[in-house]
Amino acid sequence: MKVDVKYANEGIVDRAAQMWRSRLITDVDDHGKMLHLENTEVSRTIFPQEFLLLLEKSGAFEFVGWWNNWNMAEPIEVAKVINRPITLIRRL
């Protein structure tokens, strides 16, 4: 079996609303049986300062930190390239 996955950020849909279009394309060769899957999605980007403000205003959570690539030994602040970040918050 061979699986080929491609992700493409297709660009901005609405700058003011921070909406982006992306596409996920998956091609599967299951021992000669071919399957092609495609998904296009519009999603909203939430920037770090917005997220921190949301936590502050909610009063229900405390920001603990964020790390790169699900690696608790690599805080975002020292990461050379950010990939698959994780955010940790604590319920108050």
PyMOL Python script that loads the backbone (N, CA, C, O; Angstrom):
from pymol import cmd

cmd.read_pdbstr("""\
ATOM      1  N   MET A   1       0.848  -1.168   0.000  1.00  0.00           N
ATOM      2  CA  MET A   1       0.000   0.000   0.000  1.00  0.00           C
ATOM      3  C   MET A   1       0.898   1.237   0.000  1.00  0.00           C
ATOM      4  O   MET A   1       1.916   1.295   0.690  1.00  0.00           O
ATOM      5  N   LYS A   2       0.485   2.221  -0.797  1.00  0.00           N
ATOM      6  CA  LYS A   2       1.204   3.485  -0.856  1.00  0.00           C
ATOM      7  C   LYS A   2       0.190   4.612  -0.681  1.00  0.00           C
ATOM      8  O   LYS A   2      -0.862   4.625  -1.320  1.00  0.00           O
ATOM      9  N   VAL A   3       0.529   5.563   0.201  1.00  0.00           N
ATOM     10  CA  VAL A   3      -0.339   6.710   0.458  1.00  0.00           C
ATOM     11  C   VAL A   3       0.474   7.972   0.227  1.00  0.00           C
ATOM     12  O   VAL A   3       1.554   8.140   0.794  1.00  0.00           O
ATOM     13  N   ASP A   4      -0.052   8.856  -0.608  1.00  0.00           N
ATOM     14  CA  ASP A   4       0.600  10.130  -0.898  1.00  0.00           C
ATOM     15  C   ASP A   4      -0.354  11.244  -0.468  1.00  0.00           C
ATOM     16  O   ASP A   4      -1.487  11.315  -0.943  1.00  0.00           O
ATOM     17  N   VAL A   5       0.110  12.114   0.437  1.00  0.00           N
ATOM     18  CA  VAL A   5      -0.730  13.187   0.964  1.00  0.00           C
ATOM     19  C   VAL A   5      -0.066  14.521   0.673  1.00  0.00           C
ATOM     20  O   VAL A   5       1.131  14.693   0.904  1.00  0.00           O
ATOM     21  N   LYS A   6      -0.850  15.463   0.166  1.00  0.00           N
ATOM     22  CA  LYS A   6      -0.358  16.808  -0.115  1.00  0.00           C
ATOM     23  C   LYS A   6      -1.288  17.812   0.549  1.00  0.00           C
ATOM     24  O   LYS A   6      -2.509  17.661   0.524  1.00  0.00           O
ATOM     25  N   TYR A   7      -0.688  18.845   1.145  1.00  0.00           N
ATOM     26  CA  TYR A   7      -1.441  19.928   1.758  1.00  0.00           C
ATOM     27  C   TYR A   7      -1.026  21.220   1.074  1.00  0.00           C
ATOM     28  O   TYR A   7       0.163  21.462   0.868  1.00  0.00           O
ATOM     29  N   ALA A   8      -1.993  22.041   0.726  1.00  0.00           N
ATOM     30  CA  ALA A   8      -1.684  23.326   0.095  1.00  0.00           C
ATOM     31  C   ALA A   8      -2.537  24.421   0.714  1.00  0.00           C
ATOM     32  O   ALA A   8      -3.755  24.288   0.833  1.00  0.00           O
ATOM     33  N   ASN A   9      -1.879  25.506   1.108  1.00  0.00           N
ATOM     34  CA  ASN A   9      -2.589  26.693   1.551  1.00  0.00           C
ATOM     35  C   ASN A   9      -2.893  27.480   0.287  1.00  0.00           C
ATOM     36  O   ASN A   9      -1.976  27.972  -0.370  1.00  0.00           O
ATOM     37  N   GLU A  10      -4.165  27.604  -0.059  1.00  0.00           N
ATOM     38  CA  GLU A  10      -4.541  28.241  -1.312  1.00  0.00           C
ATOM     39  C   GLU A  10      -4.733  29.747  -1.185  1.00  0.00           C
ATOM     40  O   GLU A  10      -4.988  30.421  -2.182  1.00  0.00           O
ATOM     41  N   GLY A  11      -4.614  30.278   0.017  1.00  0.00           N
ATOM     42  CA  GLY A  11      -4.627  31.724   0.159  1.00  0.00           C
ATOM     43  C   GLY A  11      -5.779  32.289   0.956  1.00  0.00           C
ATOM     44  O   GLY A  11      -6.621  31.569   1.492  1.00  0.00           O
ATOM     45  N   ILE A  12      -5.783  33.590   1.012  1.00  0.00           N
ATOM     46  CA  ILE A  12      -6.719  34.351   1.830  1.00  0.00           C
ATOM     47  C   ILE A  12      -8.087  34.431   1.146  1.00  0.00           C
ATOM     48  O   ILE A  12      -8.191  34.706  -0.050  1.00  0.00           O
ATOM     49  N   VAL A  13      -9.117  34.186   1.929  1.00  0.00           N
ATOM     50  CA  VAL A  13     -10.491  34.337   1.460  1.00  0.00           C
ATOM     51  C   VAL A  13     -11.033  35.697   1.901  1.00  0.00           C
ATOM     52  O   VAL A  13     -11.691  36.396   1.130  1.00  0.00           O
ATOM     53  N   ASP A  14     -10.742  36.064   3.166  1.00  0.00           N
ATOM     54  CA  ASP A  14     -11.221  37.324   3.731  1.00  0.00           C
ATOM     55  C   ASP A  14     -10.202  37.801   4.763  1.00  0.00           C
ATOM     56  O   ASP A  14     -10.097  37.226   5.846  1.00  0.00           O
ATOM     57  N   ARG A  15      -9.459  38.841   4.433  1.00  0.00           N
ATOM     58  CA  ARG A  15      -8.400  39.345   5.329  1.00  0.00           C
ATOM     59  C   ARG A  15      -8.955  39.816   6.666  1.00  0.00           C
ATOM     60  O   ARG A  15      -8.406  39.481   7.716  1.00  0.00           O
ATOM     61  N   ALA A  16     -10.025  40.582   6.640  1.00  0.00           N
ATOM     62  CA  ALA A  16     -10.579  41.145   7.874  1.00  0.00           C
ATOM     63  C   ALA A  16     -11.074  40.055   8.823  1.00  0.00           C
ATOM     64  O   ALA A  16     -10.933  40.181  10.039  1.00  0.00           O
ATOM     65  N   ALA A  17     -11.638  39.013   8.286  1.00  0.00           N
ATOM     66  CA  ALA A  17     -12.141  37.910   9.104  1.00  0.00           C
ATOM     67  C   ALA A  17     -11.085  36.840   9.346  1.00  0.00           C
ATOM     68  O   ALA A  17     -11.345  35.862  10.048  1.00  0.00           O
ATOM     69  N   GLN A  18      -9.880  37.016   8.765  1.00  0.00           N
ATOM     70  CA  GLN A  18      -8.766  36.078   8.895  1.00  0.00           C
ATOM     71  C   GLN A  18      -9.139  34.674   8.411  1.00  0.00           C
ATOM     72  O   GLN A  18      -8.824  33.677   9.061  1.00  0.00           O
ATOM     73  N   MET A  19      -9.810  34.615   7.270  1.00  0.00           N
ATOM     74  CA  MET A  19     -10.258  33.343   6.704  1.00  0.00           C
ATOM     75  C   MET A  19      -9.320  32.922   5.570  1.00  0.00           C
ATOM     76  O   MET A  19      -8.960  33.723   4.707  1.00  0.00           O
ATOM     77  N   TRP A  20      -8.930  31.630   5.600  1.00  0.00           N
ATOM     78  CA  TRP A  20      -7.995  31.058   4.630  1.00  0.00           C
ATOM     79  C   TRP A  20      -8.599  29.820   3.995  1.00  0.00           C
ATOM     80  O   TRP A  20      -9.408  29.130   4.616  1.00  0.00           O
ATOM     81  N   ARG A  21      -8.213  29.540   2.772  1.00  0.00           N
ATOM     82  CA  ARG A  21      -8.649  28.321   2.085  1.00  0.00           C
ATOM     83  C   ARG A  21      -7.448  27.386   1.981  1.00  0.00           C
ATOM     84  O   ARG A  21      -6.350  27.799   1.606  1.00  0.00           O
ATOM     85  N   SER A  22      -7.675  26.142   2.313  1.00  0.00           N
ATOM     86  CA  SER A  22      -6.617  25.138   2.179  1.00  0.00           C
ATOM     87  C   SER A  22      -7.192  23.888   1.533  1.00  0.00           C
ATOM     88  O   SER A  22      -8.404  23.673   1.524  1.00  0.00           O
ATOM     89  N   ARG A  23      -6.303  23.073   0.996  1.00  0.00           N
ATOM     90  CA  ARG A  23      -6.724  21.848   0.310  1.00  0.00           C
ATOM     91  C   ARG A  23      -5.860  20.686   0.772  1.00  0.00           C
ATOM     92  O   ARG A  23      -4.644  20.821   0.907  1.00  0.00           O
ATOM     93  N   LEU A  24      -6.495  19.544   1.015  1.00  0.00           N
ATOM     94  CA  LEU A  24      -5.806  18.313   1.365  1.00  0.00           C
ATOM     95  C   LEU A  24      -6.119  17.290   0.277  1.00  0.00           C
ATOM     96  O   LEU A  24      -7.283  17.006  -0.005  1.00  0.00           O
ATOM     97  N   ILE A  25      -5.077  16.746  -0.324  1.00  0.00           N
ATOM     98  CA  ILE A  25      -5.232  15.777  -1.404  1.00  0.00           C
ATOM     99  C   ILE A  25      -4.554  14.480  -0.980  1.00  0.00           C
ATOM    100  O   ILE A  25      -3.379  14.480  -0.612  1.00  0.00           O
ATOM    101  N   THR A  26      -5.293  13.382  -1.032  1.00  0.00           N
ATOM    102  CA  THR A  26      -4.759  12.075  -0.656  1.00  0.00           C
ATOM    103  C   THR A  26      -4.973  11.100  -1.806  1.00  0.00           C
ATOM    104  O   THR A  26      -6.088  10.937  -2.300  1.00  0.00           O
ATOM    105  N   ASP A  27      -3.886  10.455  -2.223  1.00  0.00           N
ATOM    106  CA  ASP A  27      -3.951   9.408  -3.236  1.00  0.00           C
ATOM    107  C   ASP A  27      -3.483   8.111  -2.595  1.00  0.00           C
ATOM    108  O   ASP A  27      -2.401   8.045  -2.011  1.00  0.00           O
ATOM    109  N   VAL A  28      -4.310   7.086  -2.712  1.00  0.00           N
ATOM    110  CA  VAL A  28      -4.005   5.787  -2.117  1.00  0.00           C
ATOM    111  C   VAL A  28      -3.912   4.743  -3.223  1.00  0.00           C
ATOM    112  O   VAL A  28      -4.798   4.638  -4.071  1.00  0.00           O
ATOM    113  N   ASP A  29      -2.830   3.977  -3.202  1.00  0.00           N
ATOM    114  CA  ASP A  29      -2.676   2.813  -4.077  1.00  0.00           C
ATOM    115  C   ASP A  29      -2.697   1.596  -3.163  1.00  0.00           C
ATOM    116  O   ASP A  29      -1.681   1.238  -2.568  1.00  0.00           O
ATOM    117  N   ASP A  30      -3.855   0.969  -3.057  1.00  0.00           N
ATOM    118  CA  ASP A  30      -4.030  -0.195  -2.202  1.00  0.00           C
ATOM    119  C   ASP A  30      -3.875  -1.456  -3.043  1.00  0.00           C
ATOM    120  O   ASP A  30      -4.854  -2.097  -3.427  1.00  0.00           O
ATOM    121  N   HIS A  31      -2.614  -1.794  -3.320  1.00  0.00           N
ATOM    122  CA  HIS A  31      -2.259  -2.973  -4.117  1.00  0.00           C
ATOM    123  C   HIS A  31      -2.977  -2.963  -5.473  1.00  0.00           C
ATOM    124  O   HIS A  31      -3.550  -3.968  -5.894  1.00  0.00           O
ATOM    125  N   GLY A  32      -2.931  -1.816  -6.141  1.00  0.00           N
ATOM    126  CA  GLY A  32      -3.519  -1.675  -7.470  1.00  0.00           C
ATOM    127  C   GLY A  32      -4.888  -1.028  -7.479  1.00  0.00           C
ATOM    128  O   GLY A  32      -5.328  -0.541  -8.521  1.00  0.00           O
ATOM    129  N   LYS A  33      -5.572  -1.010  -6.349  1.00  0.00           N
ATOM    130  CA  LYS A  33      -6.864  -0.330  -6.260  1.00  0.00           C
ATOM    131  C   LYS A  33      -6.579   1.127  -5.885  1.00  0.00           C
ATOM    132  O   LYS A  33      -6.071   1.409  -4.800  1.00  0.00           O
ATOM    133  N   MET A  34      -6.911   2.048  -6.795  1.00  0.00           N
ATOM    134  CA  MET A  34      -6.593   3.459  -6.620  1.00  0.00           C
ATOM    135  C   MET A  34      -7.766   4.204  -5.984  1.00  0.00           C
ATOM    136  O   MET A  34      -8.930   3.966  -6.307  1.00  0.00           O
ATOM    137  N   LEU A  35      -7.424   5.105  -5.077  1.00  0.00           N
ATOM    138  CA  LEU A  35      -8.425   5.934  -4.420  1.00  0.00           C
ATOM    139  C   LEU A  35      -7.878   7.349  -4.339  1.00  0.00           C
ATOM    140  O   LEU A  35      -6.752   7.562  -3.889  1.00  0.00           O
ATOM    141  N   HIS A  36      -8.678   8.319  -4.775  1.00  0.00           N
ATOM    142  CA  HIS A  36      -8.282   9.728  -4.751  1.00  0.00           C
ATOM    143  C   HIS A  36      -9.283  10.482  -3.881  1.00  0.00           C
ATOM    144  O   HIS A  36     -10.486  10.455  -4.142  1.00  0.00           O
ATOM    145  N   LEU A  37      -8.780  11.153  -2.848  1.00  0.00           N
ATOM    146  CA  LEU A  37      -9.625  11.936  -1.946  1.00  0.00           C
ATOM    147  C   LEU A  37      -9.141  13.370  -1.943  1.00  0.00           C
ATOM    148  O   LEU A  37      -7.937  13.625  -1.905  1.00  0.00           O
ATOM    149  N   GLU A  38     -10.071  14.305  -1.982  1.00  0.00           N
ATOM    150  CA  GLU A  38      -9.714  15.716  -1.987  1.00  0.00           C
ATOM    151  C   GLU A  38     -10.671  16.472  -1.079  1.00  0.00           C
ATOM    152  O   GLU A  38     -11.880  16.242  -1.097  1.00  0.00           O
ATOM    153  N   ASN A  39     -10.116  17.374  -0.289  1.00  0.00           N
ATOM    154  CA  ASN A  39     -10.941  18.185   0.591  1.00  0.00           C
ATOM    155  C   ASN A  39     -10.450  19.626   0.548  1.00  0.00           C
ATOM    156  O   ASN A  39      -9.259  19.891   0.710  1.00  0.00           O
ATOM    157  N   THR A  40     -11.371  20.546   0.328  1.00  0.00           N
ATOM    158  CA  THR A  40     -11.061  21.968   0.387  1.00  0.00           C
ATOM    159  C   THR A  40     -11.827  22.536   1.565  1.00  0.00           C
ATOM    160  O   THR A  40     -13.004  22.236   1.765  1.00  0.00           O
ATOM    161  N   GLU A  41     -11.135  23.370   2.348  1.00  0.00           N
ATOM    162  CA  GLU A  41     -11.720  23.877   3.578  1.00  0.00           C
ATOM    163  C   GLU A  41     -11.396  25.353   3.751  1.00  0.00           C
ATOM    164  O   GLU A  41     -10.302  25.806   3.414  1.00  0.00           O
ATOM    165  N   VAL A  42     -12.347  26.086   4.274  1.00  0.00           N
ATOM    166  CA  VAL A  42     -12.110  27.479   4.657  1.00  0.00           C
ATOM    167  C   VAL A  42     -12.117  27.502   6.176  1.00  0.00           C
ATOM    168  O   VAL A  42     -13.059  27.030   6.812  1.00  0.00           O
ATOM    169  N   SER A  43     -11.058  28.053   6.749  1.00  0.00           N
ATOM    170  CA  SER A  43     -10.962  28.106   8.205  1.00  0.00           C
ATOM    171  C   SER A  43     -10.457  29.473   8.648  1.00  0.00           C
ATOM    172  O   SER A  43      -9.912  30.241   7.855  1.00  0.00           O
ATOM    173  N   ARG A  44     -10.648  29.755   9.913  1.00  0.00           N
ATOM    174  CA  ARG A  44     -10.234  31.036  10.477  1.00  0.00           C
ATOM    175  C   ARG A  44      -8.944  30.843  11.248  1.00  0.00           C
ATOM    176  O   ARG A  44      -8.802  29.896  12.021  1.00  0.00           O
ATOM    177  N   THR A  45      -8.017  31.740  11.034  1.00  0.00           N
ATOM    178  CA  THR A  45      -6.767  31.737  11.771  1.00  0.00           C
ATOM    179  C   THR A  45      -6.926  32.586  13.022  1.00  0.00           C
ATOM    180  O   THR A  45      -7.410  33.716  12.965  1.00  0.00           O
ATOM    181  N   ILE A  46      -6.518  32.033  14.138  1.00  0.00           N
ATOM    182  CA  ILE A  46      -6.510  32.789  15.391  1.00  0.00           C
ATOM    183  C   ILE A  46      -5.051  33.020  15.746  1.00  0.00           C
ATOM    184  O   ILE A  46      -4.295  32.069  15.946  1.00  0.00           O
ATOM    185  N   PHE A  47      -4.661  34.273  15.824  1.00  0.00           N
ATOM    186  CA  PHE A  47      -3.277  34.608  16.111  1.00  0.00           C
ATOM    187  C   PHE A  47      -3.002  34.498  17.609  1.00  0.00           C
ATOM    188  O   PHE A  47      -3.925  34.627  18.414  1.00  0.00           O
ATOM    189  N   PRO A  48      -1.747  34.261  17.994  1.00  0.00           N
ATOM    190  CA  PRO A  48      -1.413  34.038  19.403  1.00  0.00           C
ATOM    191  C   PRO A  48      -1.907  35.132  20.345  1.00  0.00           C
ATOM    192  O   PRO A  48      -2.424  34.827  21.420  1.00  0.00           O
ATOM    193  N   GLN A  49      -1.758  36.397  19.964  1.00  0.00           N
ATOM    194  CA  GLN A  49      -2.189  37.469  20.855  1.00  0.00           C
ATOM    195  C   GLN A  49      -3.703  37.449  21.059  1.00  0.00           C
ATOM    196  O   GLN A  49      -4.180  37.812  22.134  1.00  0.00           O
ATOM    197  N   GLU A  50      -4.464  37.034  20.052  1.00  0.00           N
ATOM    198  CA  GLU A  50      -5.916  36.922  20.198  1.00  0.00           C
ATOM    199  C   GLU A  50      -6.271  35.801  21.174  1.00  0.00           C
ATOM    200  O   GLU A  50      -7.162  35.944  22.011  1.00  0.00           O
ATOM    201  N   PHE A  51      -5.555  34.684  21.047  1.00  0.00           N
ATOM    202  CA  PHE A  51      -5.800  33.547  21.924  1.00  0.00           C
ATOM    203  C   PHE A  51      -5.510  33.917  23.379  1.00  0.00           C
ATOM    204  O   PHE A  51      -6.293  33.587  24.270  1.00  0.00           O
ATOM    205  N   LEU A  52      -4.398  34.595  23.621  1.00  0.00           N
ATOM    206  CA  LEU A  52      -4.037  35.001  24.980  1.00  0.00           C
ATOM    207  C   LEU A  52      -5.062  35.976  25.555  1.00  0.00           C
ATOM    208  O   LEU A  52      -5.396  35.898  26.737  1.00  0.00           O
ATOM    209  N   LEU A  53      -5.560  36.889  24.729  1.00  0.00           N
ATOM    210  CA  LEU A  53      -6.584  37.832  25.168  1.00  0.00           C
ATOM    211  C   LEU A  53      -7.884  37.101  25.516  1.00  0.00           C
ATOM    212  O   LEU A  53      -8.539  37.431  26.505  1.00  0.00           O
ATOM    213  N   LEU A  54      -8.253  36.112  24.704  1.00  0.00           N
ATOM    214  CA  LEU A  54      -9.438  35.308  24.971  1.00  0.00           C
ATOM    215  C   LEU A  54      -9.324  34.612  26.331  1.00  0.00           C
ATOM    216  O   LEU A  54     -10.268  34.620  27.121  1.00  0.00           O
ATOM    217  N   LEU A  55      -8.158  34.011  26.595  1.00  0.00           N
ATOM    218  CA  LEU A  55      -7.956  33.348  27.889  1.00  0.00           C
ATOM    219  C   LEU A  55      -8.075  34.345  29.038  1.00  0.00           C
ATOM    220  O   LEU A  55      -8.724  34.074  30.048  1.00  0.00           O
ATOM    221  N   GLU A  56      -7.440  35.493  28.868  1.00  0.00           N
ATOM    222  CA  GLU A  56      -7.464  36.521  29.907  1.00  0.00           C
ATOM    223  C   GLU A  56      -8.888  36.983  30.188  1.00  0.00           C
ATOM    224  O   GLU A  56      -9.290  37.098  31.346  1.00  0.00           O
ATOM    225  N   LYS A  57      -9.649  37.247  29.130  1.00  0.00           N
ATOM    226  CA  LYS A  57     -11.016  37.757  29.287  1.00  0.00           C
ATOM    227  C   LYS A  57     -11.967  36.693  29.835  1.00  0.00           C
ATOM    228  O   LYS A  57     -12.930  37.022  30.527  1.00  0.00           O
ATOM    229  N   SER A  58     -11.704  35.422  29.532  1.00  0.00           N
ATOM    230  CA  SER A  58     -12.608  34.362  29.997  1.00  0.00           C
ATOM    231  C   SER A  58     -12.542  34.196  31.509  1.00  0.00           C
ATOM    232  O   SER A  58     -13.548  33.896  32.150  1.00  0.00           O
ATOM    233  N   GLY A  59     -11.345  34.393  32.080  1.00  0.00           N
ATOM    234  CA  GLY A  59     -11.178  34.213  33.517  1.00  0.00           C
ATOM    235  C   GLY A  59     -11.260  32.767  33.959  1.00  0.00           C
ATOM    236  O   GLY A  59     -11.177  32.483  35.154  1.00  0.00           O
ATOM    237  N   ALA A  60     -11.420  31.849  33.025  1.00  0.00           N
ATOM    238  CA  ALA A  60     -11.583  30.440  33.372  1.00  0.00           C
ATOM    239  C   ALA A  60     -10.310  29.622  33.172  1.00  0.00           C
ATOM    240  O   ALA A  60     -10.205  28.502  33.673  1.00  0.00           O
ATOM    241  N   PHE A  61      -9.342  30.180  32.439  1.00  0.00           N
ATOM    242  CA  PHE A  61      -8.133  29.426  32.125  1.00  0.00           C
ATOM    243  C   PHE A  61      -6.885  30.271  32.324  1.00  0.00           C
ATOM    244  O   PHE A  61      -6.918  31.499  32.235  1.00  0.00           O
ATOM    245  N   GLU A  62      -5.794  29.588  32.593  1.00  0.00           N
ATOM    246  CA  GLU A  62      -4.487  30.217  32.716  1.00  0.00           C
ATOM    247  C   GLU A  62      -3.589  29.666  31.607  1.00  0.00           C
ATOM    248  O   GLU A  62      -3.542  28.456  31.388  1.00  0.00           O
ATOM    249  N   PHE A  63      -2.892  30.532  30.923  1.00  0.00           N
ATOM    250  CA  PHE A  63      -1.935  30.125  29.893  1.00  0.00           C
ATOM    251  C   PHE A  63      -0.679  29.574  30.577  1.00  0.00           C
ATOM    252  O   PHE A  63      -0.090  30.240  31.428  1.00  0.00           O
ATOM    253  N   VAL A  64      -0.274  28.360  30.202  1.00  0.00           N
ATOM    254  CA  VAL A  64       0.927  27.741  30.773  1.00  0.00           C
ATOM    255  C   VAL A  64       2.105  27.919  29.822  1.00  0.00           C
ATOM    256  O   VAL A  64       3.198  28.295  30.247  1.00  0.00           O
ATOM    257  N   GLY A  65       1.884  27.647  28.520  1.00  0.00           N
ATOM    258  CA  GLY A  65       2.950  27.819  27.543  1.00  0.00           C
ATOM    259  C   GLY A  65       2.617  27.129  26.243  1.00  0.00           C
ATOM    260  O   GLY A  65       1.596  26.453  26.115  1.00  0.00           O
ATOM    261  N   TRP A  66       3.519  27.318  25.263  1.00  0.00           N
ATOM    262  CA  TRP A  66       3.365  26.602  23.997  1.00  0.00           C
ATOM    263  C   TRP A  66       4.712  26.079  23.550  1.00  0.00           C
ATOM    264  O   TRP A  66       5.758  26.685  23.782  1.00  0.00           O
ATOM    265  N   TRP A  67       4.645  24.932  22.902  1.00  0.00           N
ATOM    266  CA  TRP A  67       5.850  24.214  22.504  1.00  0.00           C
ATOM    267  C   TRP A  67       5.758  23.801  21.047  1.00  0.00           C
ATOM    268  O   TRP A  67       4.676  23.742  20.463  1.00  0.00           O
ATOM    269  N   ASN A  68       6.911  23.520  20.480  1.00  0.00           N
ATOM    270  CA  ASN A  68       6.997  23.179  19.069  1.00  0.00           C
ATOM    271  C   ASN A  68       6.985  21.666  18.869  1.00  0.00           C
ATOM    272  O   ASN A  68       7.606  20.915  19.622  1.00  0.00           O
ATOM    273  N   ASN A  69       6.267  21.244  17.843  1.00  0.00           N
ATOM    274  CA  ASN A  69       6.270  19.853  17.387  1.00  0.00           C
ATOM    275  C   ASN A  69       5.942  18.872  18.513  1.00  0.00           C
ATOM    276  O   ASN A  69       6.496  17.774  18.562  1.00  0.00           O
ATOM    277  N   TRP A  70       5.056  19.260  19.404  1.00  0.00           N
ATOM    278  CA  TRP A  70       4.633  18.440  20.542  1.00  0.00           C
ATOM    279  C   TRP A  70       5.814  18.025  21.408  1.00  0.00           C
ATOM    280  O   TRP A  70       5.772  16.981  22.058  1.00  0.00           O
ATOM    281  N   ASN A  71       6.861  18.834  21.419  1.00  0.00           N
ATOM    282  CA  ASN A  71       8.085  18.541  22.160  1.00  0.00           C
ATOM    283  C   ASN A  71       8.186  19.521  23.320  1.00  0.00           C
ATOM    284  O   ASN A  71       8.474  20.700  23.116  1.00  0.00           O
ATOM    285  N   MET A  72       7.950  19.037  24.540  1.00  0.00           N
ATOM    286  CA  MET A  72       7.952  19.902  25.720  1.00  0.00           C
ATOM    287  C   MET A  72       9.344  20.440  26.048  1.00  0.00           C
ATOM    288  O   MET A  72       9.477  21.292  26.927  1.00  0.00           O
ATOM    289  N   ALA A  73      10.375  19.966  25.366  1.00  0.00           N
ATOM    290  CA  ALA A  73      11.736  20.475  25.551  1.00  0.00           C
ATOM    291  C   ALA A  73      12.055  21.598  24.556  1.00  0.00           C
ATOM    292  O   ALA A  73      13.151  22.158  24.582  1.00  0.00           O
ATOM    293  N   GLU A  74      11.091  21.928  23.674  1.00  0.00           N
ATOM    294  CA  GLU A  74      11.327  22.968  22.666  1.00  0.00           C
ATOM    295  C   GLU A  74      10.217  24.017  22.697  1.00  0.00           C
ATOM    296  O   GLU A  74       9.262  23.942  21.924  1.00  0.00           O
ATOM    297  N   PRO A  75      10.348  24.996  23.595  1.00  0.00           N
ATOM    298  CA  PRO A  75       9.340  26.064  23.625  1.00  0.00           C
ATOM    299  C   PRO A  75       9.320  26.828  22.296  1.00  0.00           C
ATOM    300  O   PRO A  75      10.345  26.946  21.625  1.00  0.00           O
ATOM    301  N   ILE A  76       8.156  27.337  21.931  1.00  0.00           N
ATOM    302  CA  ILE A  76       7.993  28.091  20.683  1.00  0.00           C
ATOM    303  C   ILE A  76       9.002  29.234  20.594  1.00  0.00           C
ATOM    304  O   ILE A  76       9.508  29.545  19.516  1.00  0.00           O
ATOM    305  N   GLU A  77       9.289  29.855  21.739  1.00  0.00           N
ATOM    306  CA  GLU A  77      10.175  31.020  21.744  1.00  0.00           C
ATOM    307  C   GLU A  77      11.577  30.718  21.201  1.00  0.00           C
ATOM    308  O   GLU A  77      12.257  31.631  20.734  1.00  0.00           O
ATOM    309  N   VAL A  78      12.021  29.469  21.252  1.00  0.00           N
ATOM    310  CA  VAL A  78      13.370  29.129  20.771  1.00  0.00           C
ATOM    311  C   VAL A  78      13.355  28.310  19.486  1.00  0.00           C
ATOM    312  O   VAL A  78      14.416  27.970  18.961  1.00  0.00           O
ATOM    313  N   ALA A  79      12.178  27.991  18.975  1.00  0.00           N
ATOM    314  CA  ALA A  79      12.070  27.167  17.767  1.00  0.00           C
ATOM    315  C   ALA A  79      12.546  27.934  16.543  1.00  0.00           C
ATOM    316  O   ALA A  79      12.195  29.098  16.349  1.00  0.00           O
ATOM    317  N   LYS A  80      13.349  27.271  15.720  1.00  0.00           N
ATOM    318  CA  LYS A  80      13.810  27.882  14.468  1.00  0.00           C
ATOM    319  C   LYS A  80      12.703  27.847  13.416  1.00  0.00           C
ATOM    320  O   LYS A  80      12.517  28.809  12.671  1.00  0.00           O
ATOM    321  N   VAL A  81      11.974  26.739  13.360  1.00  0.00           N
ATOM    322  CA  VAL A  81      10.831  26.576  12.457  1.00  0.00           C
ATOM    323  C   VAL A  81       9.684  26.024  13.301  1.00  0.00           C
ATOM    324  O   VAL A  81       9.857  25.041  14.021  1.00  0.00           O
ATOM    325  N   ILE A  82       8.535  26.645  13.212  1.00  0.00           N
ATOM    326  CA  ILE A  82       7.387  26.179  13.995  1.00  0.00           C
ATOM    327  C   ILE A  82       6.605  25.160  13.173  1.00  0.00           C
ATOM    328  O   ILE A  82       6.186  25.427  12.047  1.00  0.00           O
ATOM    329  N   ASN A  83       6.421  23.969  13.780  1.00  0.00           N
ATOM    330  CA  ASN A  83       5.729  22.877  13.121  1.00  0.00           C
ATOM    331  C   ASN A  83       4.898  22.131  14.166  1.00  0.00           C
ATOM    332  O   ASN A  83       5.437  21.696  15.183  1.00  0.00           O
ATOM    333  N   ARG A  84       3.622  21.982  13.933  1.00  0.00           N
ATOM    334  CA  ARG A  84       2.703  21.283  14.829  1.00  0.00           C
ATOM    335  C   ARG A  84       2.795  21.773  16.268  1.00  0.00           C
ATOM    336  O   ARG A  84       3.087  20.981  17.164  1.00  0.00           O
ATOM    337  N   PRO A  85       2.556  23.056  16.512  1.00  0.00           N
ATOM    338  CA  PRO A  85       2.667  23.574  17.874  1.00  0.00           C
ATOM    339  C   PRO A  85       1.569  23.029  18.793  1.00  0.00           C
ATOM    340  O   PRO A  85       0.481  22.669  18.345  1.00  0.00           O
ATOM    341  N   ILE A  86       1.881  22.980  20.063  1.00  0.00           N
ATOM    342  CA  ILE A  86       0.913  22.568  21.078  1.00  0.00           C
ATOM    343  C   ILE A  86       0.832  23.677  22.122  1.00  0.00           C
ATOM    344  O   ILE A  86       1.846  24.272  22.488  1.00  0.00           O
ATOM    345  N   THR A  87      -0.379  23.950  22.597  1.00  0.00           N
ATOM    346  CA  THR A  87      -0.611  24.970  23.617  1.00  0.00           C
ATOM    347  C   THR A  87      -1.158  24.283  24.845  1.00  0.00           C
ATOM    348  O   THR A  87      -2.041  23.429  24.756  1.00  0.00           O
ATOM    349  N   LEU A  88      -0.626  24.662  25.992  1.00  0.00           N
ATOM    350  CA  LEU A  88      -1.084  24.093  27.260  1.00  0.00           C
ATOM    351  C   LEU A  88      -1.731  25.200  28.092  1.00  0.00           C
ATOM    352  O   LEU A  88      -1.127  26.240  28.355  1.00  0.00           O
ATOM    353  N   ILE A  89      -2.985  24.945  28.499  1.00  0.00           N
ATOM    354  CA  ILE A  89      -3.693  25.875  29.377  1.00  0.00           C
ATOM    355  C   ILE A  89      -4.181  25.090  30.595  1.00  0.00           C
ATOM    356  O   ILE A  89      -4.324  23.869  30.552  1.00  0.00           O
ATOM    357  N   ARG A  90      -4.431  25.822  31.676  1.00  0.00           N
ATOM    358  CA  ARG A  90      -4.884  25.201  32.925  1.00  0.00           C
ATOM    359  C   ARG A  90      -6.212  25.827  33.321  1.00  0.00           C
ATOM    360  O   ARG A  90      -6.370  27.048  33.300  1.00  0.00           O
ATOM    361  N   ARG A  91      -7.166  24.973  33.684  1.00  0.00           N
ATOM    362  CA  ARG A  91      -8.458  25.475  34.163  1.00  0.00           C
ATOM    363  C   ARG A  91      -8.274  26.064  35.555  1.00  0.00           C
ATOM    364  O   ARG A  91      -7.642  25.452  36.416  1.00  0.00           O
ATOM    365  N   LEU A  92      -8.819  27.236  35.773  1.00  0.00           N
ATOM    366  CA  LEU A  92      -8.701  27.889  37.087  1.00  0.00           C
ATOM    367  C   LEU A  92      -9.794  27.418  38.035  1.00  0.00           C
ATOM    368  O   LEU A  92      -9.850  27.861  39.182  1.00  0.00           O
TER     369      LEU A  92
END
""", "prot")
cmd.dss("prot")
cmd.show_as("cartoon", "prot")
cmd.util.cbc("prot")
cmd.orient("prot")
